[in-house]
Structure formats: structure tokens, C-alpha cells
């Protein structure tokens, strides 16, 4: 007998029913979710359908006793299922918080504020008005004062993950229209979830219970504001310190997942105590984890996987249990459902269009922005479930809002395709390059010229959301002041705000490597021709490069000019089929795209010696070699074209690769030569003779992308 349930046999039977119900909900949600994706629909549609089929729509009508036993409305089983489902909601909101990038909001500035504001204010206003005229049967209690407020927030929120997914699938994520949609969706979500917390507090009395409505509303607003501001300031510093401590002792994925879930639950508990609902705390916790340089994908991916594939499907299936399709299709509920859908769509499209027009976009783009933000998806179901649990919505109103959520998500992709005249069968623009997913980069520096150039390269090639942390390592306190001052000069030449960390350590390499495991996904190093050359290579440099567990970017500034004066307007890359060669090509394309620079791809064919009697064979070998290389460079050239970069391909026959790479780069007038490198642990040149020769003698700047062993 289970120890915690030893009080009686009834609890044992409840536990059995719970396990059967949970297995049935998860299995049916996964199967129907997979079928929905096969049909080109969001998986949440299938997961919701699983609950609808297991609820009063089908199973409840055919076998009502089964539904009553497995999915009761109240009692121990209902509480246990609800606990699992709401844990899924909390983690889902945390995963949504990962999508929010406050840097993008700041970067897009006025346009994001205009579109985001109009696409929130107009739907909230229309939703509030709609809530005033909805019948009393739509209110979950006798006091319907919270219903208009709730409908306003429900119509104002956009589903940022749905918007982002639709934009990626339609290859719009990097377009101007797509960037504005994402920024406006972020603003909608941040403000919308804060307002939802306020409405929840008002509906339940919250921290303002027992006072006048005005005082209660003011206290609820204060709690929501405290949650957001406190989480992004004090909470951010606390989370950063906690993650640093954890990573120093155990950086495994399992440990990071456990710690991140604890952070989310604690944040939800705090906001629940403030009376503004746990979902707002979870959402802010996701934002905080995403902004932390110690978070990264090792936190986001496990948490999102747990939420998206296990717990959230259970929640959406339980949400479907409360929907009765037979009740929806019967008047007058059918007419009110259509009215809610029409107002939701019309207000959101109007709000997006008005904001876009004020922001300088055309009519067609404005309508597209409104249509994209109209997708509400899974988060609207969370809103509806919250309204039902708070007693703001009746079961009829809940069903109508759920139908609206599904319909707005289904209509977004085809309408966007039509409005923007897209080719649905075109190539996917999804960027799978390693650098596209770097969120945190480490730049160890003492303020040297090559470090300045490395910072400039990072600023150009990393995504706008990525952060750069400059690390200075000092041998003692006296050395620290001078070294720190020299290192901070890098900021004046780097077009991106940087973070700073200081260490006092006797072993600089060991200090850099210890810091690099704190969630960083790329290390950039500056090197002089002397420190990076041959057998005399700096021991610190060798140890970092050969021991790093993430890619390393080694940059050596040009020999004849200061690093801040290097134009970086012509890029050459040594193209090869190796993994590090692919990273080098990716970096070169990003450098060219980020600075509107010209790009030359250089491939050196190592031609073997042949006897003069075998010249026909040598000619055939040469033709085949050139054909193979041309095929190898086809995909990189397509990548460059998609990025708006013109490419000049140079194929050379040679037996001295390094010298001919330099000659071809000089011929292209390149200011930066990019190559790939592999660390060598054996004696001799620690990056191979070709790379070592380039670092020691090439007149232009050199960047080496090194893949960890």
C-alpha cells in the first residue's frame, strides 16, 4: 500500500483512477496532436480534440459512467489531474517567456511601441465593450463585474509562440514585417499577462480584498508591476548568482532542468501570494532565465521539452474535457460564439493595421501584421481555463473562447500567405547555422588590438539577441586596475552593449576555461602574430583552444593598421568540406551580410604530382575535382544569396595551401581572411601548419573558427 495513501482503500482507488485517466489523456493527446501536425495544423488542435472526444461531446454521451469515474468534476481525482495540468500551464508560460527579447523591443523602438500599443489597446477596448453586452449566462457568478475586464484582456493577448512559429514557417521571421510582429507580440504578452494578473486579483478579491474596488485595482496593478520590475532587476541578479553556483558544481542538463523548474515554481508562488496569479510569475521567470547569460539552451530546451511534450498536452486535453460541441452549435450560444470570434478578429486586425499605418507601413503590410497578431492559440486556452477556474466565465463562455482561440490560430497562415503573396512551397529560410543560435559569447581580453577586432567581429555576426561578456583575468589587485581600464576601451569600438567580469587568478587559462562552462556557447580570443605562431604559440592560448568545449573564434588583427581602422568591407574565406570549414563559411557570410561587404570563397585544390605521360589522366582528375568542389560550394552560395550576399568563388590548384590562400585573399583585396581550424594535441603547430602560417604571416586580419574536438 502506498504510504501516503494508507488512510483508506478509497484513496487507493482514487489513485488508480488518476493513473488511468492521466495515461489516457496523455496518450490520446499525443496521438491526435501528431495527426494534427501531419495535417498541417498546430498540435494543440489535436490535443484539445482529445479532451473533447473524452468529454461530454462523445465519451460522456456514449459511456457517461466512464467519464464520471475517470474525469470527475470534483473530488480527489479531479484535484490530482488539475495539479498536473496546471503544472503544465506554469511551465508553458515559462517557455513562452523565453521567446520575449526586451532588446528587440528597444531596438525597434517607436515602431514596436506603436504597433504593439494599438494592437493591444483596440482589442482590449472592444473586448471590454463586448463583455458589457454578453448575456448573464456567460458570467461564472452572480457578480459579473469582472467579465468585461476579462474579455478585454482575452481579446488583447496574442500567442507569441504561435506568431513566431507561423513567421518561421512562412520565412518571415527576418523580414521587417516579421520583426514588427514579433516585437508587438512580445509587448502584447508582457502587458497582457500583467493585466490578466490584475483581473484575476480583482475577480478573487486578491490583495485588495475587503477594500473598495478602486483600491483593490490599484493594489493589483502594483502587484503586477512589482512582479515584472522586481523579476527583471532583483530577481535577475538572484537567478544569475544561483545558476552560476549550480554550474560551478554540476552543469548537467538534469540539474539545470531541476533548478529552472524550481525557479519557475517559486516565481509562481510569489505572484500567487501577491494575488496576481502564478502564470504571471512563471512568464516573468521565463524572461529572466532567457536573459541570463548562464541560462541558454541547456535550460530552455529541457524545460520546453518537458512542457511541450508531456505536461502541456495533458493540460490541453483537460481543457477539451470542459467543451461540449453539441451545446456550442445550438442557438443562442452559437450566435454569441460567432460574435466573440468576429469581434476578436476584427479588433485585432484593426489594431494591427492602425498601429502599422502610424508606424509607416502600407495597407497590405498593416493588414498582415494584424492577421499575424490575431493568432492566439494555446495561450488563449490558458486564459479561458483561468477564467473558468476563477469563476469569471461560465462553461458556455469558456467553450466560446476556446473555439475563438482555435479558429484564430488556424486562419493566420493562409491569410498571411495570401496578403503577402508568399510561395508556400518555397525554400525554408530557417537558419540552422551554429552562430544563429549563440546567445552568450565570452571574450577574454586585456584590451589588445586583436581583442578589439574580435569584439567587432562578434558584434556583427551574432544574433541581435546574443550577449557578449568581456572577461579580464589579473594576477593581483594592482594589475587589475590597469588591465580593467584597458579592456573597457573595447566597448568604444563595439556596437553592442557588453557585460563585464573580472577574475584575479594565477593561471589565466584555467580561469577562462572555468568561466567558459557557465553557459557560454562561443569563446572569442584576440591573438598577436607572435602569440599564435608555431612552436612559440602562447601556452595560455594553446590551453584554451585545445581544452574548450565550445567553438572558439581566434582573431588576429592586420599587421599594418590599428584594429579600429580596419574597414571589414571585403571578406575572404578558405572554403573546405570539414566541420570547421563549414563554421568558417557561416561566419564569413554573416560578416558580409552584417556589414554589406563583398565575399570571396577560396578553395585550394591540392594537386598531386603526375608523370608527364599521364597528362590526360591529370586533366580528367582536375575536371572531376573542380566539379566536386563546385557542388560542395552550391549550398553555401545559396545561403549567401538568401542573406543578400554576392559571392565570388575562386578555385586554385596548389601544393602550398597557406601561401595560395593569402595570394587569393590579396587578389580579392580582402581585409579579413576567415578559415577553419582543428586543435592539435600532439607536438608542433597546435592548429596545423596552414593555420599557423596564416596567423604568423598574412598581411590582412585573420579569423580562425575552431571546432572543439
N, C-alpha and C positions, 0 to 999 in steps of 0.2 A: 504494500500500500504506500502511495506517495506520502512522505512525511508531512508536508504542509497541508495535505488534504485529509488527514487522518480523522477529522471530526465526524465524518459520516459517509455512508455509501452514496448518498445523493450527490455529494461533491465529486465523487469518483465518476459517477455517470455524467455529470456536467463536464468534467474534464474530457471524457471520451467523446461526447458530442462536440466539444470545442475542437478537438484534433481532427475529427471527421469533417466538420464544417470548414476549418482552415484549409485542409488539404483539397477539398472540393472547390473552394473559392479560388485558391492559387492555381490549381491545375486548369480549371475552366478559363480563368483569366489569361493564363499563358497561351493556351491553345487558341482561343478566339483572338487574342492580341496578335499572335503570329499570323493568323488568317487575315486579319485586317491589314497588316503590313504587306502581305502578299497581294492584296487587292489595291495597294497604293494608298491606304488610309492610315491615320495615326493609330498606334497600338492601343491608345486609351479608348478608342471606339469599341474595339473588341473586348477590352477588359470591362468596360461599362456594360456591354451587351451580355457578358457572362452573368453579372449580377441581375440584370433584367430577366434573363431566362430562368435564373434560380429563384426569383422573387415572385410577387403576385401576378406578373404578366403570364407566366407559363407554369412553372412547377407549383406555385401556390394555388393555381386553379385546378391542375390535374391531381396533385397529391398534396392537399393543404396540410395534412398531418406531418409530412416530411419537412415542409418548410417551417412549420411551427416548432418542431423538435430541434432542427439544426440551426435555424436563423430566427430565434425568437426576438420580439421587440424589447423585452426586458428580462432581467434575471442575470445569473452568473455567466452563462454562455454569451449573452449579448454584451456584457461588460468586457469579457476577455477578448472577443472579436473586435470590439470597438478600440480596446487598448492597442492591439496590433495595428489596426487601420490608422489610428491617429499617430502612432509612431512613424508610420509610412508618410503621413502628411507632413510631420515635422522635418523628416529627412528630405522629402521632396522640396519643401520650401528652402531648406539649406542649399540643396543643389541648384535651385533657381537663383539664390543669392550669388552663387559662383559666376553666373552669367553677367552680373552687373559690374560694369567698369566705370568708376567715377571719373577716371582720366579721360575716357571718351566723351562724357558729358561736358567736362571742362574744355576739351579740345574743340568740340563742335559749337560750344558757347551759345550764342543767341539763337541760331537755327534750331538747336536741340530744345532750348527753353521755349521757343515759340511753338514748335510742333507739339512737343510734349505737353505744354500747358493747355493749348487749345484742345488737343485730343483727350485730355482728362477733364477739363472744366465743362465742356459742352455735353459730353455723355453723362457726367455726374448731375448736371442741371436737368437734363431730360429724364434721367432715371429718377431723380427726386420728384419731378412732376408726375411721372408715371406712377410712382408709389402712392401719391396722393389720391389717384382715381382708381387704383386696384380695389376689387371688392374685399369686404371684411374677411371672406373665406381664405384670402391669401395671407392673412396675418396669423402667426402661430399662437397668439394670445389675445386677451381682451384689449390690452393696450397696444395699439398699432402705431404709436409714435415713432418707433424705431424703423418701421417698414420703409418709409420713403428714404430715410438716410441709407438704409442697407441697399435698396435698389439703386440709389445713385452711385454708391461705391462699386456695386456688382457690375454696372454698365461701364464704369470708368476704367476698371482694371484690364490690362492686356496680358496675355500669356507670353512672357519674354522667351521661354524655351521654344514655344511653338513658332513664334515670329522668327527666331534665329534659325530654326530647322528649315522653315519654308524658304528663307533667304538663301541658305546654303544649297538647298536642292535646286533652286532656280538660278543659282550663280549670281546672286545679287548682293552677297554679304559685303563685298569690297566696293560696290558702286556707291555713288553719292546718295542715291535714294535709299539704298540698303543701310548705309551708316546712319542716316537720319532716323530710319525706322527703329534700328536697334537703340539709338540714344533716347528716342521718345519712349520706346517700350521700357527702358530702364527707369526713366523718370516716372512713367505711369505706375510701374510696380513699386518703386520706393515710396512714393507719396500714397499710392492706392492702398498698400498693405498697412501703412501707418494710419490712414483714415479708417480702414477696416477694424484695426485695433481700437480706435476711438469709438466707432459704432458699437463694437462688442461690449466695450466698457459701459456705454450709455444704456445698452439693452439690458444688461445684467445688474446695473447699479454701480459696478466697478468700484474704483477707489473713491468715487464721488457719491456712493450710496448714502441715502438719508439726507442729502442736501438738495438745494434747488437744481433744476435741470441745467441752468447756466453754469453753476459751479461744478456740477458733475462733468459737463462737457469740457470745461476749462482744465479740470484735473486730468481727464482722459487724454486731452491734447498734450498736456505736459508730460504724461507718462509715455506717450508715443514718441514725442520729441526727445525725451531723456533716453529712450531705448536706442534711437538711431544715432544721436550725437555721442552719447556715452559709449555705445558699442564701437564706434569708429575712432574714438580717442583713447579713453582709459582702457576699454575692452581690447582694442587693437594692441596696445602695449603689453597687456597681460597675456594675451594669446601668443604674441611673438616670443615672450620670455618662456612661456610654458612649452611651446614647440621646440625652442632651442634646447631647453633642458632635456626633453624627451629624445630629440635627435642625437644629442650627445651621448646618451646612454643606450638607446635602442631605436634605430631608424627603420625597423622593418615595417612593411606595409600593414601587417596586422596590428601592430602597436599604434601606428599613426591613425588607422581607422578607428580603433577604440577610443583614442584621445579626442579625435574630431567629433565622434558621436557624443561623447561626454560634454564637450564644449557646447554643442548644439542643444542638448537637453538642459544644461544649466542655463543657457540663454533663454530657452523657452520657459523654464521655471521662473526666472526673474520677471519676465514680462507677464506671465500668468499672475504672479504675485502683485504686479502693478495694476492688474485688471484690464490689460490691453491684449490678451490672448497670446498663447505660446507661439502661434505661427509667425507673428512679427519678430519675436526673439530669434526664432530659427532662421528666418530670412536674413536678419542682420548678422547672425553668426556666420552664415554662408558668405556674406560680403566680406566679413573680417578675415575668414580663413583664406578667401581668394586673394585679398590684398596683402596677406602676409608673405614675405619673401621666403619663409620657411615652410609654407604650405605646398603649393604646386600640385602637380598631377598625382603625386603619391598620396595626397589627401583627397583631392577631388574625385579621382577615378574610383577608388574603392567605395567611397560614400555614395557616389552617384549610382554605382552598380548595385549596391545593396538596396537603395531606394527604388531605382527604376525597374529592377528585375525581380524583386522579392516583396518588399513591403508596400510600395505604391500600387501594384496590381491588386493586392488584397483590398486596399482602400477603395479603389475604383469599382471593384466587384461589389463591395458592401454598399457603395453609393448607388449602384444599379439596383440593389435589393429594395430600395425605397421608391423606385419608379414603377408606376403602373401605366403601361401604354394604353390600355383599354380606357382608363379614366381620362387620359390626355386627349384622345381622339373624339371624345364625347363633348358636345357643346354644353355649357359655355366655356369650359376650360380650354377647348381647342382655340376659340377666338382670342382669349386672353394670352395664350401661349404665342400665337401668331403676332399679337400686338407687341408683346415683350421682344420677340425676335426682330420685328420691324423697327421698333424704337432703338434697340441696341445697335443694329446695323446702321440705320440712318444717322444716329447721333455720332457714332464713332467715325464713320466715313466723312461726315460733315466736319467734325472736329479736326481730323487729319488734314482735310482739304483746306480749311480755313488757316490752320497753322502753317501748312506748306506754302500757301499763297503769300501769307505775311512774311514767310522766310525766304521768298524769292523763287519758289518753284513754280512750274507751269501747271495748267489744269490737270493734264493727264498724270503727271507725277504726283500731284496732290491727291488725286483720287486713289492712286496706287498706294500711297502712304496710309491713307485712311483704311483701305481694304486690308493691308498688311497688319495694321494695329488692331483690326477688328477680330483677329483670331484670338480666342480666349481659352480654348482647350481645357486641359486638366486643371488649371488653377481656378477656373470659374466653377468647376465641380467642387473644389475645396471650399470656395466661397459659399456655394449653395449648402454644402454639408454643415459648414459653420453656422449659417443662418438657421438651418433646421435644428441643430443641437442647442442653439441659444434661445429657441422659441420665437425667433423673429419671423420665420417663414413657416407656413403650413406645408403639409405634404404635397398639396396641389401646386403651390407656388414653387416648391423645391423642384418638382418634376418639370415645370415650365422653364426654370432657369437652366436645368441640366440639358434640356433639348436645345435651348439657345446656345449653350456652350459648344455642343457637338456641331450644330449647324454652322456657326461662325468659323469653326476650325476647318470644316470640310470645304467651305466656299472660297477660302483665301487663295490656295494655289491656282485653281483655274482662272479666277478673276485677275490675279496678278499677271499670269501668263498672257491673258487677253489684253489687259490695259497697257502693258509694257512691250507687247508684240515680241515675246520671247519664243525661242525654239525649245520646246520641252524635250526634244531628243538631242540637243546639243551636248558638247563635251562638258563634263562637270568641272567647275573651277575650284573644287575643294583643294586646298593647299596642304599636301602631305609632307612637305619638307621638314626636316628636323628643326630648322631655325624658326619655322612658323609657329611652333608650339613651345618655344622657350619663353618662360615667364620671368625667370630670375637669372641674371648673369653676374658673375663675380669678376672684378677687375683688381687684382693685387697690383699695387703701384707705389713708387717712391717719387712720382711726379716727373719721370723722364719723358723725353720726346716721343719714344715709341709707345709709351703708355697713353699719351695724349692722342696719338693716331689710333690706337686700339679703341679708345673711348669713342672717337669719331666714327669708326667702322661699326661698333656695336650700335650706336645711336641710329645709324642708317639702316642696318639690316634686321634689327629685332622688331617684332610687332609693336604697335603703339602702346599696348597694354603691358609690355615687359618692363621690368625694373632692373637697374644696374646698381650694384653695391660695390663701392670702391673700398678696398681693404689695404690699410697700411700696417706694416709689421716693423716694430722698432726693437732695438736691443736693450735700450734703457730709457728712462724718463727724459734725459737730456736730449737724446737722439730723437725722441718722439716729437717734440715741438717743431724742429726744423723739417723733419720728414713729413709731418702732417700739413704744414704750410705749403710745402712744395707740391704735395699730392692734391691739395684742394684747388690748385691752379687749373687742374684738368677741367673742372666744371665750367670755366670761362670759355672753353673750346668745344664743349659737348652740348649739343642741342637737345638735352633731356635732363630732367631733374634726377640727381643721383642720391643714393643713400651712402652713409659713411660708417665704417667700423675700424677700430684701432685695436692692435694687439701688441703687447710687449713680450717678446719671446726670443730665446737664444737661437732657435732653429727656425728660420723664416719658412722654409719649405714645409716643415711639419705643421706650422701654424696655418699656412694657406690650405693645405690638404684637410686639416681638421675643420676649417670653416667651410670648405667646398662641399662637405657632406650634409650641410644644413639646408638642403632643399634646392641648391643651385643646379641649373641644367646646362650651364656653359661657363667655362673659365677663359678669360682673355688675358694674355700676358704680353707686355712690351719687352723687346729684346734689342740689344745693340748687335752690330755685326760681330763684335768680338765675343760677347757672352753667348751667342748662339752658334758659334762656328766650331766645327770639327772636334778634335780631342780636347780643345780648350773650352768647350761649352761649359757654361756656368753650372756648377753642381746643383744649385737651387733650381735652376730651370730644368735640368735633367730629371731631378727627383719629382718635380710637379708633373711634368709631361708624362713620365713613364708610370706614375702611380695614380694619376687621376682616373676617376670612374665615369666622368662625363666628357664630352668633346672639349677640346682645348683649341683656342684661337691664338696663335703666336704671330705677333705683328712686329715687323722691323721697319722703322721709318727710313725714307730715302737718305742716301749718304750725303747729298749736296744741298739740302734746304731744311728749314725748320718744319716740324710736322704740321703746324697750324697754317702754313702757306701752301701745303700740298693740295692741289685742286680736286683730285679724285674724280676727274671728269672722263678719264679713259681707263677702262679696266680690261686686263688680260687674265685669262685663266688657263692653266695647264689641264686639259681635259683628258681623263682616263676612265676606265671602267671599274675602278676599285671603289670601295665604300667611301674612303676618304676623298677620292676624286669626285664622287657624286656630291659630297658635302661642299667641296670647293666650288663646284659649278653652281650649286644652290646659293652659296654666299655671294659669288660674283654676279649672278643675275639680280639678287636683292640689292647689291651695291649699285648696280647700273640703274635699276628701276627706282631706287630711293633718291637718286641724285640726277636723273635724266642723263646718265653717262653712256658713252659708247662701250660696246663689249666685243672683245675678240676671244674666240675659243681656239686654243692652240693644241694640236695633238702631234706629238713627235713619234714617228714610226721608226723603231729600232731595226734598221735594215741589216740582214745578215750578210756576211761575205759570201760571194758566189764565184765560181770559176768562170772565166770569160767564155768557155764553151757552153755554159748553162744560162746565157742571157735570155733566151725565150722563156725558160722556167722562171727566171727572176722577174721578167715583165709580167707574167701571169700572177706570180706571188704578189707583186706590187699592186696590180689591179684589184685582186681579191682583198688585199689589206685595206686599200682605200675604200672599197665598197663596205667592208665590215665596219670601219671607223665611221663612215658616213651614216650607217644605220645606227650605230651606238649613240651618235650625237643628235639623232632625229628627235627623241623625246625632250632632251634639254633645250633644243631650239624651239620646240613647241611651247615649253614652259616660258622661255624668254618672250616669245611672241604674245602669249597670254598676258604677260606682265608689261607689255608695251615696249620691249627692248629689242632693238635691231641687233643682229649678230653677224659678225664677220668670222667665218670659220677658216682657220689656217692649218693645213696638213703638211708636215715636213718629214722628209727622210733624213735620218741622222743616226750616228753611233755615239754622239756626245749630247745627251738629252739636256743637261743643265745649260750648256752653252747655247744650244739652239733655241731653248725656251727664252733665254734672255735676248737673243738676237731677234726673235719674232716679236717679243714684247717691245723692244726698242723700235722695231719697224712700225708697230702699231702706235707708237708714241704713248704707251701706257704709263700712267702714273702709279698704278698698283698692279702687281702680279700676284695672283692667287693660285695656290697649289695645295694638294692634299698630302698628308704625311702620316706615317705609321711609326709609333715609338719602337725603338730597338733596345733590348735589354743586354744584348751582347756588346762586346768591346767595339771601339771605333765610333763613327758618327752615329749619334743616338737617334737621328731622324733619317738616316740614309744619306749617301754621298750626294745625290742630286739636290735634295732639300738643303743640306748643309752648304753646298756650293752656292746656291741661290742666296741664302741668308748672309753669306760672307762677302759676296762679290757683286750681286745685282745692283745696278745704279738706281733703279726705281724702288719704291716701297714694296715690301713682300708680306703677304699674309698666308700663313700655313694653317690649314684646318686639320686637326689631328684627331683621329677616331681612337677612343680608348681600346686597349687590347681586350 
